[in-house]
Amino acid sequence: KQEVTQIPAALSVPEGENLVLNCSFTDSAIYNLQWFRQDPGKGLTSLLLIQSSQREQTSGRLNASLDKSSGRSTLYIAASQPGDSATYLCAVEGDSGYSTLTFGKGTMLLVSP
Amino acid sequence: DAGVIQSPRHEVTEMGQEVTLRCKPISGHDYLFWYRQTMMRGLELLIYFNNNVPIDDSGMPEDRFSAKMPNASFSTLKIQPSEPRDSAVYFCASSLLGAGGPVGETQYFGPGTRLLVL
C-alpha cells in the first residue's frame, strides 16, 4: 500500500526566504506526482504535476522535482511571500490503472511579513 | 465553468441522523471522486466514479456510507446513521481523464462540506 509522508508538518519563515518542502513515497510505481495548495476552509488547487518520466516542473516561483527511484519529491518556493501561506499537499497517482491519488498529510506554511 | 460545486458547505447534525452531501462536477468531466479529510488521517479517497459507474469503493469506511451518481452532473454521499467519528470535511473532485494519460490530468476539488456530528 502506497504511503506518502511530508516533512516538515509545519514551517514558519520570514518573507523573502527561499524554502523547500519535502515529500516521500514508498512505492515507486507511479504515473505522476502532484503538489496541491489548500487554503483554510477551501478546497485543493493543483500547483504542479510531474509525470513519472519527468524530473521537474516549474511554475513562476515554484519548482517541483521528482526522483522516482528514491521515492522523493521536493517543492521549492523562491522569495516567499505572505500570500504563500497555506497547506501544501503532495499526492501520487499509482500506475495500477486506477485513477486514485494517495495524499500526504501536508506541510502547513506560514510566511510572516 | 463554476468549478466543482458542493452543498451544503456546513452541516451540523445529531448522532443517528441521516446526512446527504451533494456534488456537481465540472461539465464534461468523466471522473468523480469523494474524499474525506481529518486531522488524524489526512485526505482519504472514499469512492470514485467513471461515467457515473462506481469503480472503486474500497475506501468507504462501512455500510453506513453510500454514494450514488444518477447522472453526469450530480452525485450524493449519504451517511445513515451518522456518528460523531464521521465528523470531517468531505470533498468532491472531478477530472477529465483517468490514470496514466500521456498529458497527466489533475483533479479539480470543490470547496468541501464541513460535517459535525454531535
Chai-1 contact restraints between the chains, C-beta under 6 A:
chainA,res_idxA,chainB,res_idxB,connection_type,confidence,min_distance_angstrom,max_distance_angstrom,comment,restraint_id
A,Y31,B,A99,contact,1.0,0.0,6.0,A-B,restraint_1
A,Y31,B,G100,contact,1.0,0.0,6.0,A-B,restraint_2
A,N32,B,G104,contact,1.0,0.0,6.0,A-B,restraint_3
A,K42,B,P111,contact,1.0,0.0,6.0,A-B,restraint_4
A,G43,B,F109,contact,1.0,0.0,6.0,A-B,restraint_5
A,G43,B,G110,contact,1.0,0.0,6.0,A-B,restraint_6
A,G43,B,P111,contact,1.0,0.0,6.0,A-B,restraint_7
A,G43,B,G112,contact,1.0,0.0,6.0,A-B,restraint_8
A,L44,B,F109,contact,1.0,0.0,6.0,A-B,restraint_9
A,S46,B,T106,contact,1.0,0.0,6.0,A-B,restraint_10
A,L49,B,G104,contact,1.0,0.0,6.0,A-B,restraint_11
A,L49,B,T106,contact,1.0,0.0,6.0,A-B,restraint_12
A,Q51,B,G104,contact,1.0,0.0,6.0,A-B,restraint_13
A,E93,B,A99,contact,1.0,0.0,6.0,A-B,restraint_14
A,Y98,B,D56,contact,1.0,0.0,6.0,A-B,restraint_15
A,Y98,B,A99,contact,1.0,0.0,6.0,A-B,restraint_16
A,S99,B,Y31,contact,1.0,0.0,6.0,A-B,restraint_17
A,S99,B,G98,contact,1.0,0.0,6.0,A-B,restraint_18
A,S99,B,A99,contact,1.0,0.0,6.0,A-B,restraint_19
A,T100,B,L45,contact,1.0,0.0,6.0,A-B,restraint_20
A,F103,B,G42,contact,1.0,0.0,6.0,A-B,restraint_21
A,F103,B,L43,contact,1.0,0.0,6.0,A-B,restraint_22
A,K105,B,G42,contact,1.0,0.0,6.0,A-B,restraint_23
